[in-house]
Amino acid sequence: MLRQPIESTQYVSIRYTERLADAGIAPSVGSVGDSYDNALAEMIIGLFKAEVIWRSGPWRGIDPVEFATLEWVD
């Protein structure tokens, strides 16, 4: 039986985990589909929409959105 090759995303994940371990760093991400990671991401996206997108719109192009995003992140 032939083994499936490792997907490139799996390889990146394995290398990422190995590099963190070599540096003595604990990863801040959970397992695949971890609800804590998803909740954090959804909260940040919600804050961004409330504080930037909805409050400052309507937008006339992508450039103003990019600059507003940079300012918000800063």
Secondary structure, 3 states (H helix, E strand, C coil): CCCCCCCHHHHHHHHHHHHHHHHCCCCCCCCCCCHHHHHHHHHHHHHHHHHHHHHHCCCCCHHHHHHHHHHHHC
